[in-house]
């Protein structure tokens, strides 16, 4: 089955760190660019970060640049997001998402269900 | 950052009717790189349209997208019961940003 499954979420204090993982299966993971997109429960979507197929190029939203780090391990079919210096407004579901296999188009055609990150003292 | 404003916030229609959802950008979307997603409660978003008007794999032809520059539209020609959901637009011409969503509810 073609799917993305996130893990690693939890409750963390402000200023703390967390590492999220996304396990891909059913497709050639190493052929695709990947992103993280977050969603506050009941609210809209916010793109967080992206990485190209081989990890050589990364991009971040201004709200997380310098605090979050995206990476991937194609041998393990896995995507990661290291979250540092967490703030209350980072509280959200974090989804991993696959970029469509159409050159130049950074839309997302496969999403995971998400893992919840709660930043609270 | 390009801000996307979707309207209306909520759209109340009946099955069989036509739905028109709007997405307006604060500046031109480069190459009209705009996508639309559908999200139902408890589910991940589903890609409907990319590149303003190209339907994603498996999307019925009652969904269509149009527009250019700063004004974009998602049209659902005849609403089916399963179409009632929240819809988001996303631009990816300059970084990537999403609109705040339009809720399509049954009247």
Interface residues (C-beta under 8 A of the other chain):
Chain A: X35 X44 X45 X46 X47 X50 X59 X61 X62 X95 X100 X102 X104 X105 X106 X107 X108 X109 X111 X112 X113 X114
Chain B: X1 X31 X33 X35 X37 X43 X44 X45 X46 X47 X50 X51 X54 X56 X57 X88 X90 X92 X95 X96 X97 X98 X99 X100 X101
